[in-house]
Amino acid sequence: MTTDLLPLPRIALIHATALAMGPIAQAFARHAPKAQVFHLLDDSLSKDHAKSGALTPQMVERFKRLADYAWFTQADGILFTCSAFGSAIEACAVASRKPVLKPNEAMFEEALKAQGRGPTLQVGLVATFEPSIASMSEEFLSQAKSRGLNVQIHPCFVKQAMQDLAKGDEDLHHQKVSLAMRELHECDVIMLAQFSMAAAHEACQSITSIPVLTSPDCAALDMMRRLEQC
């Protein structure tokens, strides 16, 4: 049987902000154009998280219900694009035999492969949604520890950039994010935390020679690899 006759993978993309939808859709279009991807959006999640300052049990339950709906539609895998909700995504993955991916797992793997200039890998983490810094740092440090690697994270929050992007001012968003590169000149690798920051990659890389990583391309490739192994 040729691969053209095999069922096309159906992938649910679950978002807490509409700003993440375009970047991940574009990544799948580049790397897996025949995959059937569809979007589930609850943009009140990011707003509620920002208000509460923490991930509440009620938010975790909302994530589970979004995942249940995705499985009900016969999805083959789920990719969450919201980086501030790590433990909620883990709760969704517990009972699943199908791939359930956090947004930044694959990017973390790439970052940990970077060449350090010393015994401790220096990693920049640039975010436009401040709550994601704590959860992503915890996940990244755990991933590094499991591999016996010493890392130090240098967080950088870019104020108002996400709001600029939401208002349609992409140039100002990209400019603010790229200027953050100057604060991370001692790093070995830099990660852009939000999927919505991916379009700023070119502007960032034009300012620094340090490798700058984004999540969407890494995540799309990782999802397709996992589905092939199922």
N, C-alpha and C positions, 0 to 999 in steps of 0.2 A: 504493500500500500504506500502510495506517495504521501509526503507530508501535506500536500495540498488537500488531501481527502480527510485528514485528521481534524477532529473538532477544534475550533478556535478557542483559546482560553478566554474566559469571561472574568474580568477583574473589577472588583469594586474599589473605587477611590473615595475614601471618607474624609471630609474636610470640616474644619472648624472656622475657616475663613475662605471666602470666595477667591481671595487673592492667590491661593495655592492651586486653583484648578487649572489655569492656563499653563503654568510651568510643567506640571506633571503630565498633562495631556500632550504637550509638545515633546516631552522626553519619550513617551511611548510611541508617538508618531515617528520619531527618529529611529528608535531601536526595535520596536515591535509593532509595525504599522497594521498588521492583521489582527492583533489582539482586540478583543471586544471590551473596551473599558467604559465604565459608566460612573457617574458622580452622585454621591450622597452628601448633602451639605446641611449642617446646623451651625450657622454663624453666631448663634447666641451662646455657644459653648465658650468661645474665646472671650466674649464680653463678660459672661458670668464668672469665668476664671479670673479675669482681671479685677472684677469687683470684689470677689471673695478672697483673693490672694492665695488660694489653695485649691487643690483638687478634692472636691467633696465626694462622699459616697453617692450622692444623687447624680453627680456628673458621671461617675463610673458606671452607674446603672444606665444612663442615657447612651453611653458608648456601647454597652452590651446590646441594647435594643437596636442600635444602628447596625451592629454586626449581625444580629439575628435576622434583620431585614435583608441584609446582603446575602446571607446564606439562603434565605427564602427565595430569592431571585435566581438561585442556582449558580452563584458565583464560585469560581474555582480558587480564588484567592482574594485577600483584602489587603490593601495598602492604605494605612492612615498617613495623612500628610500634616498632622498637627503635632508639633514637637514638644509642647508643654504638657502632654497627657500620657507620659510613658507608662505609669502604673495602670491606668485605665485600659491601655492597649494590651498590656500583659494579661489583664483579667479576661479580655476577649479571646486571647490566644490559648488559654489554659485547656479548654475542652475541644479544641479544633485540631483535626488531622491535616487540614489544608493550610497553606501558607497564610499567616497573619503577620504583616511586617510593620515595624515602627518606621517612621519616616527617615531616620538617620542611621540605621544599622549599617547599611552598606557604605555610607560615607565615612563612618567611624572606622570601618575596616581599612579603607584606603588611607585615612589619616595615620593609622597605626603602622602603615608600611613606609611612612616618610623617613627620610634619612636625617637623623638628629646630629647636631654638631657637638653634643656632649652626652653624658650618661643619662640625662633626663630629656625626653622629647618635649619640646616647647610648642604648645598648640594654641593658636588663637581661635576664639569662638565669638563671632560677630552676630548679634541678634537685633532684630527690629521689634520683637515682642519680648519684653523683659522677663516674664515668667518662665520662658523656655530655657533661660540660662541655667537655672538651678537644676531642673530635671535633666537637661541634656548633659550637664557636667557630671551629674551622678551616674548616668548611664555610661558615659564615655570612660570615666574612671574605673567603673566596674568591668567594662570590656577590656580595658588595658590591664587591670589587675589579673584577670583570668588568663592573660597571655604572658604574665610575668614581666610586664613593661612598666618602666617608670615614666610618668608623664606629669607635666604641669600645665594647667589651663590658664589662659589669659583672656578673661571675658571682656567684651566690649559691647555696650548697649548703644544703639544709634537712635537717639530720641527723634520722634515725629516722622521718621522715614516711612513707617508703615502707613501712617495717616496721609502722607504725601502721595504714596502709591495708590491708596484708596480713592483719592481725589483725582487721579489720572495724571499726576505730575511725575511721570517716570524718570525724567531727566534729573529732577531734584532728588528723588529717591536714590538713584544710582550715584549721584555726586556725593551725597551724605555717606552712603555705605562705603564707597571707594576711599573717601578721606580717612575712614577708620583704619585703613591699611597702614597709615603712617605711625599709628600707635603700637603696631605689632611687628616692628622691624626686627625684633630679636627672636621671633618665632621660627620654627622649622616648617610649619604648615599652618594654614588658616582655613577654618570651616565657616561657611555662611549658614546660619542656623535655620532660617525659614525657607520653605520652598519658594515663597514669593520673592526672595532675593536673587533667584537664579539669573534673572536677566541682567543683574548688575555685575555678573562675573567678568565680563570683558573689561569693564571700567576698572574693576578692582585689580585684575591681572596686569593692566597697563601701568599701574602705579608701583607694583612690587614684583620682585623676582621670586618671592616665596610662593610655592604652589597654593592656589586658592581652590577649595573644593566646594561643590554644591551637591545637594541631595537628590534632585529629580533624576538625573541620568544614572547615578549609582543605584538608586532604588528601582528604577524600571528594569535595568539589566539584571539585578539581583532577583527580582520577582520572576522574570522569565526563566532564569536558571533553576529556581526552585520548582517551578511548575513542570519543567522538563524532567526533573528528578522524581516527581510524584508518580 
